[in-house]
Amino acid sequence: MNTLVLVFHPDMTSSVVNRALAAEAEGVSGVTVRRMYDLYPDGVINVAAEQAAMDGADRIVIQFPLHWFSAPPLVQQWLDDVLTFGWAHGPDGVALLGKELMIATTAGAAEYGRQRMVGYSLTELLRPFQASAATCSMTYLVPFIVMGCLGMMETDLMARCAEYRSVLTSTNRPILGRLE
């Protein structure tokens, strides 16, 4: 399985968890990592390059830190520019048909959920990505979520990195079903 990991972190130098996850992914055979803010610091995305990168991938992972219950702005710019009608969706848009999409996200807070202050789980907050995957005829995998990043102990970070490596190499990731 060829996996493409798109890392969207606006300041990797200050990151602890996303930087460690990206480094872990870079060491996995069959995984290609693209650091998107390094590639596109001005926000102008090379659509042809991004589409070509996805052509050879079986699984596409979008990795980012959660910012105000959403992704950093370059993620939305990338989605808008790259997942074009006629290429990714629409009557002739079959380039991503059958490919897997997984979100890998981090959150500073330790817990999200309906009984918590926010009132939503992280899986619920990520539903727009699931809708995007469905629109592009992709299989949406259960997200890889790391919570409690603020003040995370080194041993916990190493455990989550090992888990990420396992997730990236797994050929049987669970699919997240649609809600009725």
Salt bridges, closest charged atoms under 4 A:
GLU24 OE2 - ARG165 NE 2.62
GLU26 OE2 - ARG35 NE 3.09
GLU50 OE2 - ARG34 NH2 2.38
GLU100 OE1 - ARG59 NE 2.66
GLU111 OE1 - ARG116 NH2 2.12
GLU124 OE2 - ARG114 NH2 2.12
GLU163 OE1 - ARG160 NE 2.97
